């Protein structure tokens, strides 16, 4: 049985792997979820890898989980960020805004809201409530257009 070799003076030893936090483990789990959905992992292998990701304490604990898988990989501390392709911004996933999330439901309800207001609010020229329909359509159309642009980039 051989004894471990002590570090020699003047020779730098490998730095320890950076510790990871909850957000890093959750990013790894999300990447494994994507591979499961894509069919690259079966349920058993997904369960094993996700258990190891949940127990990971350092970045080196996560690296073997993605060694045989294509992107997406979680960003790990200590890694250099991916180089952006010239002329194209790096892809980032943004959460949809309030208009993009609730706009279609509100624009679908606007004719009913206008009709209820027309019959219940006692003002002269109550027909102006029907102007809510095209105004809401114009407002929510821009949010739908921005949302479709984001989906096209992915």
N, C-alpha and C positions, 0 to 999 in steps of 0.2 A: 504494500500500500504506500503510495507516494504522499509526501507531505505538501501542503499548499506552498507555493512560492511567494515569499513576502515581496511587497513592492520595492523596487530598487530605487535608491535615491537618484534624483535628477530625471527620472522617467515618469511622466504624468500617467496616472491611472485613469481608467474610463470614469467619467462623471456618473453619478447615480442617475437612474431614470427619474424624471420629474413626477411628483405625486399628482394624482388627478382628483377631481372633485365630483360632486353629484352631477353637475351639468355635463361633464365629460362622459360619465357613465351613461347618462340619459341619451347623449348624442350617439354613443355606440349602440345602445338599444334601438334607437330610431333607425340607424343604418342597417342593423340586423333585421328589423321589421321590413324594410324596403327589399332586402334580399329574399326574405321569406315570401313576400307578395310577388316578387319576380320569378319565384320558383327555383332559385339557386340553392336554397336550403330546404330540407324536409323538416317536418315538425320535431323529430327527435334531435337532429343536429342543431336546429334553432334553439331548442330548449337547453342543450349543453352549452352552446356559445353564449346565450343570454345569461345563464347562471354564472358563467365565468366572467362576463362583463359586469354583472352586478357585484361580484366579489373583487373586482380589480382595484388595486391601490396605486399602481404606477402606470405610466404610459406604455412601458414594456409589457405589461400584462395584457394590454389590448391589441398590440401589434399582431400576435399570432392568430387572433380571431378573424383578421381580414387579409391574411397573407395570400389566400387562394381565391379571393373575391375581387371583382372589379369595383369601380366606384359605385355607390357612395361609400366613403370611409369617413369616420369621424375625425375632425381636426384634433390633433393631439398636441399637448404642450411640448415645446422644444422642437417641433417640426418647423421647417421653413414653409411659408405659405406658397401655394401654387402660383406659378408665374402666369400673369394674365396674357391672353392673346392680344397682340397689338390691334387696335381698331375696334375692339369689342370689350365692353365692360364685363367684369366677372359676374357670373350669375349669382344673384342673391335672392333668397325667398323672403318676400315681405308678406306680412299678414294683410288681408284685405281690409280696407277702411270700412267705416260705418255705412257709407253710401253703397259701396259694393256689396256689403253683406245684407243690408236690409232694403236697399233700393228696389229690387224687383218686387218684393212683397208690398211695399208702400205704393209703387206705381200701379200695381194690380188692384189695390184697394181705393185708389183715388176716385174712380167714377162713382163708387158706392158712397164715399165720403161726400163728394160734391152733391149727389142726389139727396142725401140725408140733410145736409146743410141747406139746400134749396128749399126743402119742405119744412124745416124746423126753425130757421132763423127768420124772424119777421122784419125784413128790411126791404125797402123798395129796390128794384133792380137786383133781385137775388140770383139772377142768371149769372152774375160774375163768379159765383162759386164754381161754375163749370170751366172757368179759365184755369182752375187748378190742374185739370187733366193735361193740357199741353205743357203747362209750366213744369209740372212734375216729370213729365216725359222727357223734356229737354234737360232737366237737372239730372235725372237718373241715367239718361242715355250716355252722358259723358263718363259716368262711373262704370257703366258696362263696357264702354269702349276701352277705358284704361285697364280694366280687368282682363279683357280679351288680349290686349297687347302683352300683358305679363304672362298669360298662358302660352302665347305663341313663342316667347323666348325660351321656355323650358324645353 
